Amino acid sequence: MSQNFKAGAIIAISSHVMRGSVGNRAITFSLSALGYPVWSVPTVVLPWHPGQGPSTRLTFDEAAFQSAMTDLEQSPWRNEVKAVVTGYFASAGQVRAAAGLISALRREKPELLYLCDPVIGDRGGLYVPEVIAEAIRDFLLPLASFATPNRFELGWLSNRPVENNQQIVEAARLLGVPRAVITSAYATSSGAIANLYVDGSQLLLAEHRELSHVPNGLGDLFSALFLARSFSGQSGEDALRLSTAAVFQAAAHAVDAGANELLLEDMQNALRVPYANVQLRQLPSLNSRLKQD
């Protein structure tokens, strides 16, 4: 698939690893595979994912990072940019700089799409300083067209319990984001895992069987694919189904190969046209349920 310059470029802001397919490595690869030019902005550079063991951490001076965001904001090619996706941030200053860039681009292009993947923690708790999580909540989520938190992140950002899918829907609506996908919702089948899409009264659950010992980077991959599918004009239902299927297929391939990283170089066709089986369920509207009660 050739790069689609007419469709527009996507700015991807997240961590960069020298080895592996997490953070911006997963995001930029998948967006490029789907035909989009990518402006890749690293927030930190690591030899590999921290889960693979300790390594050197290359960081950026906050003033220099802000200056680079200003360069992008004033770039003579800024009209190419039609969407932005953000993931991991290494400081609250980077979050504010990214918010400034998105706001400036949107002043010129109100239809600019922005997907916020609030990479702040997981079941073990926050793995970024609380000041970064607060900055993402306060500066980026209000700008987002889409958000893709996991269940822990949703609970932290909304300050609400997320012990079942009804609570997840209630918490997602409190984010104030038009459309959200919670990437670790509760499946209706045993041995399965689900993504829950919340768009007004439309509630969709995409389920597939749960895998063990999956590599890191699945959330990054899903966010990029979901943004690209939505950006291309596909419905929320199709974007959810195809993105979930592609991520499951990539995870299953890595597990079958015994790899400790996603093998995205093997998955370009599957990213475009996934064939993995995903069960899509329409959940009852919470508003309707409340009226009945």
LINNOR-V583454 format. One record per backbone hydrogen bond with DSSP energy under -0.5 kcal/mol. NH is the residue of the N-H (numbers start at 1). CO is the residue of the C=O. E is the energy in kcal/mol with one decimal. If there is no record, write none. Layout:
nh = <NH;NH>
co = <CO;CO>
e = <E;E>
This chain:
nh = <4;5;8;9;10;11;12;12;13;13;14;14;16;18;19;24;25;26;27;28;29;30;31;32;33;34;35;36;39;40;41;41;42;43;45;46;47;52;53;58;58;59;65;66;67;68;69;70;71;72;73;74;75;78;80;81;82;83;84;85;86;87;95;96;97;98;99;100;101;102;103;104;105;106;107;108;109;112;113;115;116;116;117;117;118;119;119;120;122;125;127;128;132;133;134;135;136;137;138;139;140;140;141;143;144;144;145;146;147;148;154;155;156;157;158;159;160;168;169;170;171;172;173;174;175;175;176;177;178;179;180;181;182;183;183;185;185;187;192;193;194;195;196;197;197;198;199;199;200;202;203;204;205;206;206;207;207;208;210;221;222;223;224;225;226;227;228;229;230;231;232;233;234;239;240;241;242;243;244;245;246;247;248;249;250;251;252;253;254;255;256;257;258;258;259;264;266;267;271;272;273;279;280;281;281;283;283;289;290;291;292;293>
co = <35;3;4;80;37;83;10;39;11;85;12;41;44;46;47;15;22;22;23;24;25;26;27;28;29;30;32;31;10;38;12;39;40;14;58;16;56;49;50;45;56;57;61;62;63;64;65;66;67;68;69;70;72;75;77;78;9;9;113;11;115;13;91;92;93;94;95;96;97;98;99;100;101;102;103;104;105;109;82;84;114;146;86;115;116;87;117;118;125;122;120;120;129;129;130;131;132;133;134;135;135;136;136;140;140;141;114;114;179;116;150;151;152;153;154;155;155;164;165;166;167;168;169;170;171;172;173;172;144;145;198;147;196;149;181;182;194;185;189;208;185;206;182;195;204;180;197;202;178;199;201;197;281;195;204;205;279;193;191;217;218;219;220;221;222;223;224;225;226;227;228;230;229;235;236;237;238;239;240;241;242;243;244;245;246;247;248;249;250;251;252;253;254;255;254;262;263;264;267;268;269;207;278;205;279;203;281;285;286;287;288;289>
e = <-4.6;-1.1;-1.2;-2.7;-2.2;-2.3;-0.5;-2.6;-0.5;-2.7;-0.6;-2.0;-2.6;-2.3;-1.7;-3.7;-1.7;-0.5;-2.1;-2.6;-1.5;-2.0;-2.4;-2.3;-2.4;-1.5;-1.6;-2.4;-2.3;-0.8;-3.3;-0.5;-0.5;-1.7;-2.4;-2.5;-0.8;-2.5;-1.7;-2.9;-0.6;-0.6;-2.5;-2.6;-2.1;-2.2;-2.1;-2.1;-2.1;-2.1;-2.5;-2.0;-1.0;-1.6;-2.3;-1.4;-2.8;-1.2;-2.0;-2.7;-2.0;-2.5;-1.3;-2.2;-2.2;-2.6;-2.5;-2.0;-2.0;-2.6;-2.5;-2.2;-2.6;-2.3;-1.5;-1.0;-1.9;-2.4;-2.0;-2.7;-0.6;-2.6;-2.3;-0.7;-0.8;-0.5;-1.9;-1.5;-1.9;-3.2;-2.8;-0.8;-1.4;-1.5;-2.7;-1.7;-2.4;-2.2;-2.6;-3.0;-0.8;-1.0;-2.3;-1.8;-0.7;-1.2;-2.9;-1.8;-1.4;-1.7;-2.6;-2.2;-2.5;-2.8;-2.3;-1.5;-1.0;-2.0;-2.4;-2.1;-2.6;-2.8;-2.0;-1.0;-0.6;-1.0;-0.9;-0.5;-0.6;-1.1;-2.3;-2.5;-2.7;-1.8;-0.7;-0.7;-1.9;-0.6;-1.0;-2.7;-1.0;-2.2;-2.3;-0.6;-3.2;-3.2;-0.5;-2.4;-0.5;-2.3;-0.6;-2.0;-3.0;-2.7;-0.5;-0.6;-3.0;-2.1;-2.7;-2.4;-2.6;-2.3;-2.0;-2.4;-3.0;-2.2;-2.4;-2.7;-2.4;-3.1;-1.7;-1.6;-1.9;-2.8;-2.4;-2.4;-2.7;-1.9;-2.4;-2.3;-2.2;-2.2;-2.4;-2.4;-2.3;-2.6;-2.9;-2.2;-1.9;-2.5;-2.8;-1.7;-0.6;-1.1;-2.4;-0.9;-1.8;-1.6;-2.5;-1.4;-3.3;-2.4;-0.6;-2.7;-0.5;-2.8;-0.6;-2.2;-2.4;-2.0;-2.2;-2.2>
